[in-house]
Amino acid sequence: MLSDELDARLRLEARRQGVSIADVARQAIDRSLPPLPTGGPLGFFSVGDGGPPDVSERVDDYVARAIERRREIPERRREQPRSGSC
């Protein structure tokens, strides 16, 4: 739910730009959110000294965990509360 003041500002800006209220809201949201992380290499561990002793037997498990952690990053961003009030 938007405050009356924010609703009025949103409507005024939409009228000023000659676009829909939804367009103004999308533009504001797009500007305020960080981009999604790009693919890039997976973060792995050392396979030499200091690496897990069972890495050769459980490599699939370690890779699956690394991929799962990468998928969780956007979810964590959605769960983080934003400062300010609406």
N, C-alpha and C positions, 0 to 999 in steps of 0.2 A: 504494500500500500504506500502510495506517495503522500508526502505532506502536501497541504494546500499550496504552500509557497513553491515547492519543487514542481508541482503540477502546473502552476501558473507560469513558471519559468520555462518549462518544457513546451507548453502550448505557444507561448510568445515566440520562442526560438523557431518552432515549426512554422509559424505564420511568417516570421521574418525571412526564413530560407525558402518558403513556398514548397515545403515537403511535409510528409506525414509526421505525426508525433512519434510513430514507431521508428521512422528513419532517424530522427534526432536521437532517440534513445539508443538505437543500434550504434550510431556514430560515437556517442559518449562512452558506451560500454567498450567498444572496440579500442578507443584511445586509452582507456584506463586499465585494461588487462594486458599482462605480458604475453608475448607470443608463446605458443606451445614449443616445447623443446624439440629440436631436430633429431633425426636418427643418430648419427655419429656412432663411434665405437662403443661397445659395452665396457663397463668398468670391471676388469677382472683382477685377480689376485696373482701373487707371485707363485710360480710353479716350482721354483727352486727351493733353496733354504728358506724355511719359515712358512711355506705354503701348507695347505691341508695335507695330511699324510695319505688320505684316501682319494686324492684328486683323480688319479687315473681310473679308479673304479667308479667314481661318482660324478664324472665330468658333466653328464646330462643334467643331473640335479643342480649343479652349480650354475650352469648356463640358464636353466629354467628360472632359477631364483633371480639372476641378474636381469633377465627379461621382465619378470614380474615386478621387480623394483622400478624399472623404467616405466612400466604401465601405471604404476601407482602415483607417479609424480603429478600428472594432470589432475588426478582425483584429489590429492592433497591440496592443490591450489584451489579447487572448487570448495573444499571444506573450510579453508581459512577464512575467518571473519574479516570483513572490510571495515576500515575505520570510517567514522562518519555515520550519520543516520539518514534514512530514506523516509 
